[in-house]
Amino acid sequence: MAKLYFSYSAMNAGKSTLLLQASYNYRERGMHTLLFIAALDDRAGNGKIGSRIGLDCEAIPFGGDDDLFEHIRREQEDRDIACVFVDEAQFMSEDQVWQLARTVDRLGIPVMAYGLRTDFQGQLFPGSRALLAIADTLREIRTICTCGRKATMVLRLGENGKPLKDGAQIVVGGNDKYVSVCRRHWDEAMAEF
C-alpha cells in the first residue's frame, strides 16, 4: 500500500543523501523513480539534487504553481513509476502537498518528501506544515548541535557571522548562511539581540 512519507530535520542532517540512496535502491532493481526539487534551490545546479558528500542526480524542478499530481500522472502513462521523491519539500505549497497525497491515494505511487521542518525563526514552512498534518508516516532525521545534543533548530547567519532574527522566510543557502543547533542554543542566540 502506497504512503506519503515526510522525512524532516534541521539543516545538514543528510536528507538529500538519504533521498538519493533510496532512489538508487529502486533504480538498481530496474524500477523507475521520479525526482523533484524546488526550482528556487539551484545550489547543485538547475534541476539537480546534490548532497554535501558529493552525490547528485538530475531532478525535475518545480515552482509554486506547478501541478505535481498532473505531472506525475502524465509520466505514469509512459512508464510505471515505483516511487516519487521530493527534495526541499518545505518549499511546496499546501496545494502541492495535497497533490502528492492524491498521487498516493489515486495512483497508488508511494511519495517520499524530504525537507526542513522550521525556518530560522522557528516557524513552520507552508509545505512542512501541510506534510506534518497529512503525511502517513513522519520520520525525523537527526543531526547534532556543537554541544552534542540533537539539533532541531536553524540559525541564519549575517555577513558578520552573527545570527539574524529578521528577514525573508526563504533564503537559499548552505553552511555559509545557516547552522543547525539545539533548541537551547537557538533560544540563547535569538535572545542576544
Order of alpha helices (4+ residues) and beta strands (2+ residues): beta-alpha-beta-beta-beta-beta-alpha-beta-alpha-beta-alpha-beta-beta-beta-alpha
